[in-house]
């Protein structure tokens, strides 16, 4: 396990917190904090995976598609 990592506070509306508590109670998550951390890590990971091409690579793909007549 990582040594103590610095943490920052994030505030949620009470209604949202209560909804998350309901989900946590029927899951393997030990706390709302654990659940929220997991969800945010998944979102960040997904966004990073979406960046499959660099800007340069994307331009090259577009150029090739245009050269092949697939794009105007």
Secondary structure, 3 states (H helix, E strand, C coil): CCCCCCCCCCCCCHHHHHHHHHHHHCCCCCCHHHHHHHHHHHHHHHHHHHCCCCHHHHHHHHHHHHHCCCCC
